[in-house]
């Protein structure tokens, strides 16, 4: 009664798992990317304002 999974079934399951993970975590990764870009912009502005002071 115990059947093993065939290679195509394993590959299909792996692809579905990876695609599902990307689908679920995509909004989190996009938010992280936006936050990092925003922080880089703020750091650049702070550096420019410090250079003007000196």
C-alpha distance (Angstrom), angle and dihedral (degrees) to the residues before:
residue distance angle dihedral
X1 . . .
X2 3.78 . .
X3 3.80 109.8 .
X4 3.75 126.3 -171.0
X5 3.76 121.1 -133.3
X6 3.77 116.6 -108.4
X7 3.79 121.5 -124.9
X8 3.83 94.0 -104.3
X9 3.80 89.9 51.7
X10 3.80 91.3 50.5
X11 3.79 92.1 48.0
X12 3.79 91.5 47.7
X13 3.79 90.9 50.8
X14 3.80 91.8 48.2
X15 3.81 92.0 50.1
X16 3.79 91.0 48.9
X17 3.79 90.9 49.5
X18 3.79 93.7 50.5
X19 3.81 92.8 44.5
X20 3.80 90.8 48.8
X21 3.79 91.7 50.5
X22 3.79 92.0 50.4
X23 3.80 91.0 47.5
X24 3.79 93.0 50.7
X25 3.81 97.8 43.4
X26 3.82 98.0 38.4
X27 3.85 95.6 93.5
X28 3.80 90.9 48.6
X29 3.80 92.2 49.9
X30 3.81 91.9 46.6
X31 3.81 91.1 51.4
X32 3.81 90.4 49.0
X33 3.80 90.6 50.4
X34 3.82 91.9 49.9
X35 3.81 91.2 48.3
X36 3.80 92.0 50.8
X37 3.82 92.1 50.0
X38 3.79 90.0 48.5
X39 3.81 91.7 50.1
X40 3.80 91.6 49.1
X41 3.80 89.4 52.0
X42 3.81 91.9 50.5
X43 3.80 92.3 47.8
X44 3.79 90.3 50.5
X45 3.81 91.4 50.6
X46 3.80 91.2 49.1
X47 3.79 91.5 50.1
X48 3.81 91.4 49.4
X49 3.80 92.4 49.4
X50 3.82 90.9 49.4
X51 3.79 90.7 50.1
X52 3.81 90.3 52.4
X53 3.81 90.7 51.1
X54 3.80 92.2 53.2
